[in-house]
Amino acid sequence: MGGAFAPVVLLGSLFALLILGMPIAYALGVAALVSAIYVGLPLEAVLLKVSDGVDDFALLAIPFFVFAGALMAEGGMARRLVAFANIFVGFLRGGLAMVNILSSMFFGGISGSAVADTSSIGSIMIPMMKKQGYEDHFAVNVTITSATQGIIIPPSHNAIIYTYAAGGTISIAQLFMAGIVPGIMIGLALMILAFVVATKRNYPKGEPVAIRDAARITWEAIAGLFTVVIIVGGIIGGIFTPTESAAVAVVWAFLVTMFIYRDMGWRDLPRALHGVIRTVAMVMIVIGFAASFGYMMTLMQVPAKTTAFLLQLSDDKYVILMLINIMLLVLGTFMDMAPLLLICTPILLPVVLAVGVDPVHFGIIMMLNLGIGLVTPPVGTVLFVGCAIGKVSIEKVSRHLWPFWFVMIAVLLLVTYFPVFALYLPSLRYPGVSY
């Protein structure tokens, strides 16, 4: 539609607007309108796609998950998870770094957000690590890279966005299950790196936690950790849909925060709600305008042309995956995760399906890839938050990030080329899934 030059107008106007500094959501919408004018399509058709984009019942899970995570973050859950993680790894060399990583793994199973993880865990752990003699850039790098576990370990908001961008044909439950092992792999790989660095730089050990204190700390953390059981267990067990589990998680998080922990009062609720509304509004604006942009891509046959182009380069699955990994790693340094999922999924999913890659497996590959982008300059959202909390310059942190990048890319390659890491757990529950 509109000739061979139409996709150039669509994609070219998008990148031009981004270079000029327009927010990604509005750049997507304006690019869709510009390309619609170029091909002579009524603008009403594009604008209707914006409203259609957010008119999806499954998207209700996002505000519920965000609200549950916000309640836990405001209610002192992060502090309890840090104490709980300290029982298991705090006594090792570089124990605080490993406590940071393990806490992020636990908190990621509640918040599903790397930014929330960095803000909550980082505000506790970064000052504590610096006080104990850890270098400031190391403390920030441990925090921001371990926070990416939250976008892979369920419940992940980005997993819901991926299933939406894929046309709603992919099971969220399968994607949640597929994210468990890769998320743990990132945590373990970062712990190994932290231990090696701590041994080399002689970072301090922590003190073992007494059995009586460990029992008390565990008891305090159980109520919050039960949120993960509600969400993941409910979905995997077929008790709840993802939206229903998110709503139940909000009720449980409210009861725990207000009546069990009592770290949050009624006066604090408006502040928490304000943060949730801001986050959800930004996500929904992006989804709406991305829907119109995706509509124009479909009309211009961008996904089909991309598939044909990549298959001309090679029909080997492993080569295609390597090319896609390189492309996503580059794009992730310039754009945020949610817009890239919404833009790239409709383009790349037909490509990987054509070479026999499972769509659930590909979703985990995309999230791992784009998670690395969140800690990579120049547009690394999680990197910015971590540097602000640690009061360290982005330049200083970035200079020391390369070992962490190496570890995360190693996990990415393992998951990419060995589907068993992502698909083993879903295959136990869903006989149709194979690796």
Salt bridges, closest charged atoms under 4 A:
GLU74 OE1 - ARG271 NH2 2.86
GLU135 OE2 - HIS137 NE2 3.58
GLU135 OE1 - ARG201 NH1 2.91
ASP136 OD1 - LYS396 NZ 3.16
ASP213 OD1 - ARG216 NH2 3.96
GLU220 OE2 - ARG216 NH1 3.71
ASP263 OD2 - ARG79 NH2 2.99
ASP263 OD2 - ARG80 NH1 2.63
ASP268 OD1 - ARG271 NH1 3.51
